[in-house]
Amino acid sequence: MAFMISQRAFIKIYLITMVERHRGYGYQMLESMKEEFSGFGYIPPQSEVYRALHELVQEGVFYRTKRLKGTDPRVDFQEIVLYHFTDDGEEKARLYKKQVKADLDRCLGMLQKAEQDNYS
């Protein structure tokens, strides 16, 4: 068993939640996570976010679609990749988040114990 939760698992649960909430494409997800965690001194590496998205596609949780970023195809040439749940992806995501929740609870317990033992 790992000492603490892996960075990739941490990123994956956030990506799953963002897709559940229909929040953007890869780069938007990355920027959202940077903003959410900057106060904790954590900036998720771009490479890890895209690796996690790729794994979720490979695992059959997500599938990808492409579309133009803007609304005018005559001037908006930037293509973005959107992520959606596969037919059974929501169930796979729920099970994955349940597994990670158990790891998070274990890590939180260890951190709380360390704080109590060493700083009380």
PyMOL commands that set and color helices and strands:
alter all, ss='L'
color gray80, all
select helices_A, chain A and resi 7-20+26-40+46-58+89-119
alter helices_A, ss='H'
color red, helices_A
select strands_A, chain A and resi 62-68+79-85
alter strands_A, ss='S'
color yellow, strands_A
deselect
rebuild
show_as cartoon
